[in-house]
Amino acid sequence: MTGNVLAVRKELHSLIDTLPERKLNALRPLFDVLIDDEIIIETDLTEEEKAIIEEGDRHYKEHPEDFVPLESIL
């Protein structure tokens, strides 16, 4: 390992150590994907998934008061 890789690893360890538990738990699936070369990530949406997203967009535009800003929960 080069010095730069070691420095990056040390920095990442430091960042991870500062995370609260709920955010730390959110990293697990990301690490699983990064580590496992066999995982295939689907990028194409089915028609059903597209319809669900469109319905959510419509509902948001019609009733924005029903939604909580992401910034308020992080």
C-alpha positions as CSV (number, residue, x, y, z in Angstrom):
1,M,0.0,0.0,0.0
2,T,1.2,3.4,-0.8
3,G,1.3,6.2,1.7
4,N,-1.7,7.9,0.1
5,V,-3.8,4.7,0.5
6,L,-2.8,4.5,4.1
7,A,-3.7,8.1,4.7
8,V,-7.1,7.6,3.1
9,R,-7.8,4.5,5.2
10,K,-6.9,6.4,8.3
11,E,-9.1,9.3,7.4
12,L,-12.0,7.0,6.6
13,H,-11.6,5.2,9.9
14,S,-11.6,8.6,11.7
15,L,-14.8,9.6,10.0
16,I,-16.5,6.3,10.7
17,D,-15.6,6.6,14.4
18,T,-17.4,10.0,14.6
19,L,-20.7,8.6,13.2
20,P,-23.7,8.1,15.4
21,E,-25.0,4.5,15.5
22,R,-28.0,5.2,13.1
23,K,-25.8,6.6,10.5
24,L,-23.1,3.9,11.0
25,N,-25.8,1.2,10.4
26,A,-26.6,2.9,7.1
27,L,-23.1,2.4,5.8
28,R,-23.3,-1.4,6.1
29,P,-25.2,-2.0,2.8
30,L,-22.9,0.4,1.0
31,F,-19.8,-1.4,2.2
32,D,-21.4,-4.7,1.2
33,V,-21.8,-3.4,-2.3
34,L,-18.3,-2.0,-2.5
35,I,-16.7,-5.2,-1.2
36,D,-18.7,-7.8,-3.1
37,D,-17.8,-7.8,-6.8
38,E,-20.6,-10.3,-7.5
39,I,-23.4,-7.9,-6.5
40,I,-25.3,-6.7,-9.6
41,I,-27.1,-3.4,-9.2
42,E,-30.2,-3.0,-11.3
43,T,-30.5,0.3,-13.0
44,D,-33.6,-0.2,-15.2
45,L,-36.9,0.4,-13.6
46,T,-40.0,-1.7,-14.3
47,E,-43.1,0.0,-15.5
48,E,-44.6,-0.7,-12.1
49,E,-41.7,1.1,-10.3
50,K,-42.0,4.0,-12.7
51,A,-45.7,4.3,-12.0
52,I,-45.0,4.3,-8.2
53,I,-42.4,7.1,-8.6
54,E,-44.8,9.1,-10.8
55,E,-47.6,8.8,-8.2
56,G,-45.2,9.9,-5.5
57,D,-44.2,12.9,-7.5
58,R,-47.8,13.8,-8.2
59,H,-48.7,13.5,-4.5
60,Y,-45.7,15.6,-3.5
61,K,-46.7,18.4,-5.9
62,E,-50.3,18.3,-4.7
63,H,-49.6,17.9,-1.0
64,P,-46.1,19.1,-0.1
65,E,-47.2,19.5,3.5
66,D,-47.4,15.7,3.9
67,F,-43.6,15.4,3.4
68,V,-40.7,16.0,5.9
69,P,-37.6,17.7,4.5
70,L,-34.6,15.3,4.5
71,E,-32.5,17.9,6.2
72,S,-34.8,17.9,9.2
73,I,-34.2,14.2,9.9
74,L,-30.4,14.1,9.4
